[in-house]
Amino acid sequence: MTGPIQATTIEIVKNAGDVASVGIVLATFGSWLPPIAVLTTIVWTVFRIIEARSNARLNKLNELILRKQLEKSNEET
């Protein structure tokens, strides 16, 4: 399936990764996990931060494009 179902599934996977990331950090503080787990967590967190920033930029760009299109259609009428 595509559409809203797929988007929801992707968000569930991302949220699960975030929860796992927090768990790994907490376990690391207790010295329960090897350093490779910490590295994996750092990579995941950086990926999520970059993704969030990219999405914010894309949203701003889409909003700007829509405004320009609206202004152009208003001028034509």
N, CA, C and O of each residue as an XYZ file, in Angstrom:
308
protein
N       0.833     -1.191      0.000
C       0.000      0.000      0.000
C       0.871      1.245      0.000
O       2.016      1.232      0.450
N       0.299      2.304     -0.513
C       1.003      3.577     -0.507
C       0.120      4.613      0.159
O      -1.001      4.315      0.571
N       0.624      5.821      0.263
C      -0.174      6.898      0.820
C       0.013      7.022      2.321
O       1.107      6.799      2.840
N      -1.075      7.382      3.024
C      -0.979      7.635      4.458
C      -0.506      6.427      5.265
O       0.182      6.586      6.273
N      -0.866      5.233      4.830
C      -0.448      4.032      5.558
C       1.073      3.919      5.542
O       1.695      3.656      6.571
N       1.662      4.119      4.375
C       3.109      4.015      4.248
C       3.796      5.094      5.084
O       4.783      4.803      5.759
N       3.304      6.314      5.056
C       3.897      7.399      5.832
C       3.818      7.084      7.318
O       4.765      7.354      8.057
N       2.708      6.519      7.764
C       2.558      6.175      9.167
C       3.552      5.094      9.564
O       4.138      5.161     10.644
N       3.747      4.111      8.717
C       4.697      3.040      8.993
C       6.108      3.591      9.108
O       6.863      3.190      9.993
N       6.464      4.496      8.229
C       7.798      5.099      8.268
C       7.985      5.863      9.579
O       9.042      5.772     10.203
N       6.975      6.607      9.994
C       7.075      7.352     11.248
C       7.205      6.413     12.442
O       7.934      6.717     13.386
N       6.513      5.284     12.416
C       6.618      4.312     13.506
C       8.040      3.771     13.598
O       8.589      3.634     14.691
N       8.632      3.464     12.450
C      10.006      2.957     12.429
C      10.972      4.021     12.948
O      11.886      3.713     13.713
N      10.772      5.263     12.535
C      11.644      6.348     13.004
C      11.513      6.529     14.510
O      12.513      6.696     15.207
N      10.291      6.496     15.010
C      10.085      6.650     16.456
C      10.709      5.491     17.225
O      11.275      5.696     18.299
N      10.611      4.284     16.692
C      11.241      3.129     17.336
C      12.758      3.312     17.382
O      13.399      2.988     18.382
N      13.325      3.834     16.294
C      14.761      4.112     16.275
C      15.150      5.160     17.301
O      16.198      5.050     17.937
N      14.318      6.167     17.467
C      14.593      7.194     18.470
C      14.564      6.611     19.879
O      15.424      6.922     20.703
N      13.581      5.773     20.153
C      13.476      5.145     21.472
C      14.683      4.245     21.718
O      15.256      4.251     22.808
N      15.067      3.477     20.709
C      16.241      2.618     20.846
C      17.491      3.448     21.083
O      18.362      3.064     21.865
N      17.577      4.578     20.412
C      18.732      5.464     20.575
C      18.850      5.955     22.015
O      19.934      5.949     22.600
N      17.733      6.374     22.569
C      17.740      6.842     23.962
C      18.119      5.690     24.894
O      18.891      5.878     25.835
N      17.583      4.513     24.637
C      17.913      3.347     25.463
C      19.392      3.015     25.414
O      19.996      2.662     26.428
N      19.972      3.130     24.224
C      21.406      2.850     24.086
C      22.231      3.863     24.868
O      23.214      3.500     25.515
N      21.839      5.121     24.810
C      22.567      6.150     25.570
C      22.496      5.853     27.057
O      23.511      5.913     27.752
N      21.306      5.532     27.552
C      21.157      5.230     28.981
C      21.965      3.993     29.373
O      22.592      3.970     30.432
N      21.952      2.976     28.527
C      22.726      1.771     28.814
C      24.224      2.064     28.792
O      24.989      1.466     29.547
N      24.630      2.970     27.939
C      26.048      3.336     27.863
C      26.497      4.028     29.138
O      27.609      3.807     29.618
N      25.625      4.868     29.684
C      25.960      5.525     30.944
C      26.189      4.484     32.038
O      26.988      4.709     32.947
N      25.507      3.365     31.960
C      25.701      2.297     32.932
C      26.810      1.340     32.544
O      27.002      0.316     33.200
N      27.544      1.657     31.488
C      28.655      0.833     30.986
C      28.194     -0.579     30.632
O      28.930     -1.540     30.857
N      26.998     -0.717     30.084
C      26.466     -2.020     29.721
C      26.716     -2.360     28.263
O      26.614     -3.524     27.873
N      27.036     -1.380     27.468
C      27.190     -1.623     26.036
C      28.577     -1.224     25.561
O      29.216     -0.352     26.149
N      29.033     -1.856     24.507
C      30.353     -1.512     23.961
C      30.305     -0.180     23.211
O      29.230      0.312     22.866
N      31.453      0.380     22.970
C      31.531      1.673     22.275
C      30.889      1.681     20.885
O      30.446      2.735     20.429
N      30.828      0.539     20.204
C      30.226      0.508     18.869
C      28.749      0.889     18.943
O      28.225      1.498     18.010
N      28.086      0.548     20.015
C      26.682      0.922     20.180
C      26.553      2.434     20.322
O      25.604      3.034     19.816
N      27.496      3.036     21.003
C      27.485      4.485     21.155
C      27.667      5.153     19.797
O      26.981      6.124     19.481
N      28.575      4.641     19.012
C      28.812      5.195     17.682
C      27.551      5.081     16.818
O      27.198      6.019     16.102
N      26.882      3.942     16.887
C      25.644      3.752     16.137
C      24.595      4.766     16.570
O      23.889      5.330     15.734
N      24.493      4.993     17.852
C      23.528      5.954     18.370
C      23.850      7.369     17.911
O      22.951      8.126     17.546
N      25.109      7.722     17.928
C      25.511      9.056     17.483
C      25.171      9.243     16.008
O      24.661     10.293     15.617
N      25.449      8.239     15.196
C      25.139      8.323     13.767
C      23.637      8.486     13.563
O      23.212      9.325     12.769
N      22.828      7.695     14.269
C      21.368      7.775     14.135
C      20.867      9.173     14.533
O      20.042      9.760     13.833
N      21.363      9.695     15.645
C      20.922     10.996     16.125
C      21.301     12.098     15.139
O      20.488     12.980     14.862
N      22.504     12.063     14.614
C      22.930     13.061     13.636
C      22.063     12.969     12.382
O      21.666     13.991     11.821
N      21.772     11.744     11.944
C      20.901     11.550     10.786
C      19.532     12.183     11.021
O      19.003     12.859     10.139
N      18.967     11.974     12.180
C      17.635     12.516     12.489
C      17.664     14.047     12.555
O      16.719     14.699     12.111
N      18.721     14.616     13.095
C      18.842     16.077     13.159
C      18.938     16.653     11.744
O      18.268     17.633     11.419
N      19.772     16.040     10.910
C      19.913     16.512      9.530
C      18.589     16.387      8.793
O      18.201     17.290      8.052
N      17.895     15.273      8.994
C      16.609     15.067      8.338
C      15.591     16.122      8.771
O      14.849     16.648      7.942
N      15.557     16.427     10.059
C      14.613     17.428     10.562
C      14.899     18.796      9.954
O      13.978     19.509      9.556
N      16.163     19.157      9.885
C      16.532     20.452      9.294
C      16.198     20.498      7.810
O      15.712     21.511      7.308
N      16.462     19.393      7.108
C      16.148     19.332      5.676
C      14.654     19.467      5.439
O      14.223     20.179      4.532
N      13.865     18.780      6.257
C      12.416     18.876      6.117
C      11.920     20.292      6.378
O      11.016     20.769      5.693
N      12.503     20.961      7.357
C      12.106     22.340      7.645
C      12.424     23.245      6.456
O      11.614     24.097      6.090
N      13.594     23.063      5.858
C      13.962     23.869      4.683
C      13.036     23.592      3.509
O      12.604     24.517      2.821
N      12.731     22.314      3.279
C      11.829     21.966      2.185
C      10.434     22.540      2.403
O       9.793     22.999      1.458
N       9.972     22.513      3.633
C       8.658     23.084      3.937
C       8.632     24.580      3.658
O       7.657     25.090      3.107
N       9.697     25.287      4.033
C       9.776     26.725      3.764
C       9.811     26.993      2.257
O       9.161     27.916      1.768
N      10.575     26.178      1.531
C      10.674     26.334      0.085
C       9.318     26.071     -0.573
O       8.903     26.824     -1.454
N       8.633     25.019     -0.158
C       7.308     24.725     -0.702
C       6.326     25.856     -0.420
O       5.521     26.215     -1.279
N       6.393     26.408      0.771
C       5.509     27.521      1.124
C       5.787     28.733      0.235
O       4.854     29.394     -0.221
N       7.055     29.024     -0.009
C       7.431     30.139     -0.867
C       6.938     29.918     -2.295
O       6.412     30.837     -2.922
N       7.106     28.704     -2.806
C       6.652     28.394     -4.163
C       5.141     28.543     -4.262
O       4.634     29.113     -5.228
N       4.422     28.034     -3.271
C       2.965     28.143     -3.291
C       2.506     29.599     -3.234
O       1.546     29.978     -3.905
N       3.189     30.407     -2.435
C       2.841     31.839     -2.375
C       3.039     32.506     -3.725
O       2.188     33.273     -4.174
N       4.177     32.210     -4.382
C       4.457     32.793     -5.693
C       3.408     32.370     -6.711
O       2.949     33.188     -7.508
N       3.024     31.092     -6.690
C       2.008     30.603     -7.618
C       0.665     31.277     -7.351
O      -0.053     31.622     -8.289
N       0.329     31.463     -6.096
C      -0.923     32.117     -5.735
C      -0.920     33.577     -6.184
O      -1.911     34.067     -6.724
N       0.196     34.267     -5.960
C       0.299     35.654     -6.395
C       0.176     35.752     -7.920
O      -0.487     36.651     -8.438
N       0.814     34.827     -8.626
C       0.764     34.824    -10.085
C      -0.665     34.561    -10.583
O      -1.123     35.214    -11.521
N      -1.361     33.620     -9.965
C      -2.738     33.337    -10.403
C      -3.674     34.488    -10.057
O      -4.635     34.737    -10.784
N      -3.408     35.199     -8.952
C      -4.223     36.355     -8.594
C      -4.002     37.508     -9.566
O      -4.933     38.257     -9.863
N      -2.773     37.654    -10.064
C      -2.475     38.709    -11.024
C      -3.130     38.435    -12.369
O      -3.518     39.367    -13.074
N      -3.257     37.161    -12.728
C      -3.836     36.792    -14.024
C      -5.334     36.977    -14.039
O      -5.917     37.154    -15.109
N      -5.984     36.942    -12.874
C      -7.447     37.078    -12.842
C      -7.899     38.500    -12.676
O      -9.101     38.765    -12.633
